[in-house]
């Protein structure tokens, strides 16, 4: 893939974040596409989350990002795409520019049009399109230069989709790890997320030992998050800003204190309405540009 450096480019989950892609929650509602949202709908008697509350929480997130020096870019929200706010899933920026993903749920497949238009408009069109199976951005973790992990549950991301995506990195000399887990957890970023170079949150009781050993062998220390914290609070679903800064939802109190004990600065927007739909900070952000760790 020898070509001029693209405008949008990352080679890690922890380099200093400069630009990020989001989508306002103008048409957001909980839909019955995951266990978390189904529980929320049952608890609310089928009522949708408060629209003003959603907008207020989204502003907290964007204020937090802009206050940290991150430039925010936005998709145009479309009424037929209630989960468009979860921009992590619909594309993946790589060291070679943006790659498309292949969304599994019919309710989300239309998101590709606005994603492709955004990258085209900003002068950095999509470089690759998957064709072997579904693969979603919440399962893709570009850990550091030369090392990436991709999860699959057999649904949101299939094994064939994961293998094709990982293969593109392997062809460039990267070491990859494909991690299987139960569909119940939606995406890998519900049970694993990098927070700083060599440090991650993980639901260690859920991830198979062979994968835990792989993380350890690659110098990644795991801070343990419980099942209840992951599924009830989206406790692993955080965004590393670089320079030992992390954005994490305010309601994840124990997890946030654990990260602070590691010397990290934790920024805490309130995002419980989005977490109740099955996604939080990591799901709501697609990093477009980070300072490259490879020199």
Secondary structure, 3 states (H helix, E strand, C coil): CCCCCCCCECCCCCCCEEEEEEECCCCCCCCCCCHHHHHHHHHCCCCCCCHHHHHHHHHHHHHHHHHCCCEEEEECCCCCCCCCCCCCCCEEEECCEEEECECCCHHHCCHHHHHHHHHHHCCCCCCECCCCCCECHHHEEEEECCEEEEEECCCCCCHHHHHHHHHHHHCCCCEEEEEECCHHHCCHHHCEEEEECCEEEECCCCCCHHHHHHHHHCCCEEEECCHHHHHHHCCCCCEEEECCEEECCCCCHHHHHHHHHCCCEEECCCCHHHHCCCCCCCCCCEEEEECCCCC
